[in-house]
Amino acid sequence: MKIKISKSFTPYPEALIVPIVQNEGFENALTKMAEWAGVAPELMLADFKADWKEIATLYPTGKTDLKRIYLLGLGKDVTAPKVLTAFRSLSYRLKSKLPPRTGVSFLRMEQTDQVVPWIEAAVNGLLLGQYDTGQYKTEEKKPQPLFTDGAELGIYTTVDVAAAVEKARAVAETQLRLLDLVNAPANKKMPRTLAEWALESGDRYGYSVEVFDGDQLKELGLHALLAVSQGSESPPAFLVMEYTPADATAGTLHKVGLVGKGVTFDTGGISIKESAHMHMMKSDMAGAAAVLGAMELAARLRLPVHLIGVIPATENSVDAKSTKPGDVIGSYLGKTIEVIDTDAEGRLILADALAYLNRNYQPEVIIDLATLTGSVIGTLGYHAAGLFTHNDELAAELTRAADQTGERVWRLPLWDVYEEDLHSDVADLKNYGGKPVAGAISGAKFLEVFTENHPRWAHLDVAGVAFTDSEFSKMRSATAYGVRLLVEYLSRL
């Protein structure tokens, strides 16, 4: 699909999408639209109120080639995330009906200073709306005319939005591939699959990828990762990715490190999960997916940042060789860990990754993302990630990026009083305190130990937002949460 930016309808598309804000002047705007389209304004005003995600179809007269006009309500108090969701909803609901030549008109909205981020959001949403969770179905897929190679999406505006449109397309294309990756079942997605994804992406977009496996993991001292993986037939992998702009001057860029939890399937280990929802544990690598996406887009968009991404990838399986509750294991940092609960495995592999990143790269900022705890869902539900950091400035920067993208975060405490949950009588610390409360906080406190008090570290517990229910799927599915948040944060450095 080609995206063309134009200042006028020359020629007309086959279908035109017109977003409408529900403000004081929207009835006047609708009347003018009705007159332009050659339809009765009183009928339009009676049937369409511009509520958020509301769609009305007009059949214009006297417009060569223009067969349909889709009015899309944006509601009140419009934000870029609301625009994205509205356009994704329209695209998802009408994807079989949108013709090969479809346009979106922002010509009546250029008085707002938000038109550029709104257009970026609209393009991103339209592209995401094509996603289909049935990637393994054998039945023939219904054609989606707008999303074919010969199709053209027109963006009508007098504002320079070329860079925003290109960014929106790049982000959406990466997100679509990550949706497939996170939604893939365990027999289609092993630790090596994440490594192959990174290697292919790095080769295509120009960033380095090194994959450690086998005896290399022992040589590096990644003892916690190895302890989690020892019950699985699929060998673990440790991914280290690095991007620096080709034209960068040494020492002038911010150095940021990202860590993503890459458990490609989590049975819980010996502390096995209940069967009712275990199939969804294919999504336990969603944090890793966000890091993969951020690395790819930093390189593709040529963001001015020195970025390092680290992903510990493994399965957490049940076997005679599996780590058992009560076992004491080592770690990259040298600390010993008493494993109370083998289902608290994410913090173990992140411990090695955080310590490795910090000691080998000394980044100014460290951000980790993980589907770490069910506790954070009990606290925040399915609408925000838990944000943990001691650094107020970093918290504000991430919150600002979250607000801009709609990938919400909510800050939770890291008070020292929670350290008592980590106390072990037999090792340096334990991986689970055993209390049925504040689990997200105690998990974050565990990770903090392995950052060695890094002054600008943040942990995002994305368990409630990475794989959830939505209008875009009949089943719980991936969201690609974190990709746009990280890109927005990195773009502002």
C-alpha angles and dihedrals in degrees: 000000000000121000115212125189115209139169095217143023097265103167108007117244120234090246129021125201114206117188115212126199116215096233135131093280100044095102090056090048090051092050091053090047091051092050091048092049094045096240132125109274094206091060092049092049091050096049104036126056100168092242114169111287092000113146129200124182122217127190105210126208129217095019113119112231094354104117103164140020118201114202110205119198117221095182124212128317092028119205132176092254090053090050090051093051093046093052092043089051092051092047092048094048097043103029093119090049102046105102126225090263108051126156137196119210121210093160093113094047102056094105089078120084087219096067094104097054089040092055090046089052092046094054092045091050095047091053094046090051091071092065117123121192092205096088093141098045115118096208115104112268117240111246118255102207098198093053099055127108095256097046126108130210112200122207111197115203140117091222122096103253101149094115093045092050092049091049091049091051094047093049093047094049091052092045092052092055091047092051088058091047096050093042092051115110122242094259089058097041124052130159088270089057090064090049092051091049091053094045092051092046094046091050091049100045103029112255129122123255125188120185120200119196143145115018090355090075091056091047090052091050097239091156098154092052090049092049092055093046100046094092094057131085089211107083118233125246133204114210123201116184128180133187128185123167111253093233096045122129113229113262096010099097131078111249113222127180124204127193124190129190108239108189101150092193130004120199089167090248117239087343085064123197124238113268099234095081103015093106089069091062087089082086095061089105095061091112089056089049091056090052092048089052094047092050093049095047095044087058096039094048092038094231113193097244138104101234130188122186125193125188125182104202125194146125121247103218140164117249141131087266095051120123108262131218107270095030117134115222136181131237141206090258091055096246120131119232129202107216106219096164122024088200088068088072099125093072090051096058092040089053091062093043095049093048092046093050094046097047098042102039107020094211120195090228131027121194122178127189124197143158083231111152144016085214093076089058090055088053104040105012118213100318107073141029120235111250119205124183140128091215113092093193093053090046090053093048093050092044090052090051090047092052092049094050101033091238092127128212131186122199118237127187129269096193117167091236087079092062090086088072088067097053116122128185093208106034141028090270142339129238098229132033096205095230118128091221138072092012094152091054096048089048090054091047089055091054091047090065090062095050088064090227094305105191096222106038124133130185122203116198101202099174094120100043107036098071117019149126119290141156089258097070138034090223135040107283147163123295102188086232114183099029097095092036092056094043090050092048093047092046091058097053 
